[in-house]
Amino acid sequence: MQWSHTEHGCAIAEFDDLYGQRCSIQRSSVAGTDALWLGVDVDFRGTAVNKRMHLNRAQVQELVVHLQHFVGTGLLPGEEPK
C-alpha cells in the first residue's frame, strides 16, 4: 500500500481486493472521535458512491481480533479445519 493524504490532511491508502476492485483505508475527519473509513470504492456512472464502513476505535479493536485469528489460522473464530 502506498500512503498519501486527502485534501483535508487525512492519511489514505488504496489497494485492490482479490477481484481487482479498488478499495481504501482512510482516517476520518469526523470531529470529536477517532474513526476510519474502510472498504470498496465504488464508481456508479461516473459518481463516487460511499460503500465503505465508518468505524470508531472500539469497532476496529473488535475487528482486529478476528482478523488476527484469520491471519494466524486461515479460519474465523469458531470454525473448524476441514
C-alpha positions in Angstrom: 0.0 0.0 0.0 1.1 3.5 -0.8 0.0 6.1 1.8 -0.9 9.6 0.9 -3.2 12.3 2.3 -6.6 13.7 1.4 -7.2 17.4 0.8 -8.2 17.5 4.5 -4.9 16.1 5.6 -6.2 12.6 6.5 -4.0 9.6 5.7 -5.3 7.3 2.9 -4.1 4.2 1.1 -5.7 2.4 -1.8 -5.4 -1.2 -2.8 -7.1 -3.8 -4.9 -9.0 -6.8 -3.5 -9.0 -10.4 -4.9 -11.5 -9.4 -7.6 -9.5 -6.3 -8.7 -12.0 -4.0 -7.0 -10.4 -0.7 -5.8 -10.5 -0.4 -2.0 -9.2 2.1 0.5 -8.5 2.7 4.2 -8.6 6.3 5.3 -8.6 8.2 8.6 -11.9 10.0 9.1 -12.1 13.7 9.5 -15.2 13.5 11.7 -14.9 15.8 14.6 -14.8 14.5 18.2 -13.9 10.9 17.6 -11.1 8.8 16.1 -12.5 6.9 13.2 -11.6 5.5 9.8 -13.2 4.5 6.5 -12.5 1.0 5.2 -14.0 -0.7 2.2 -14.7 -0.8 -1.5 -14.6 2.5 -3.5 -17.5 2.3 -6.0 -17.9 4.4 -9.1 -21.5 4.4 -10.3 -22.0 6.1 -13.7 -19.1 8.5 -13.0 -20.2 9.3 -9.5 -18.4 8.1 -6.4 -20.7 6.1 -4.1 -19.8 5.6 -0.5 -19.7 1.8 0.2 -17.1 2.0 2.9 -17.5 1.2 6.6 -17.1 4.1 9.0 -15.6 2.6 12.2 -14.6 4.0 15.5 -11.6 2.7 17.5 -13.6 0.3 19.6 -15.1 -1.3 16.5 -11.7 -1.6 14.8 -10.3 -3.2 18.0 -13.0 -5.8 17.9 -12.5 -6.5 14.2 -8.7 -6.7 14.6 -9.0 -9.6 17.0 -10.9 -11.6 14.4 -8.6 -10.6 11.6 -5.5 -11.6 13.6 -7.1 -15.0 14.2 -7.7 -15.4 10.5 -4.1 -14.4 9.7 -2.8 -17.0 12.1 -5.1 -19.9 11.3 -6.8 -19.2 7.9 -10.1 -19.6 9.8 -12.5 -17.3 11.6 -13.2 -17.8 15.3 -15.5 -20.8 15.8 -14.6 -22.5 12.5 -13.1 -26.0 12.5 -10.5 -27.0 10.0 -11.9 -29.1 7.2 
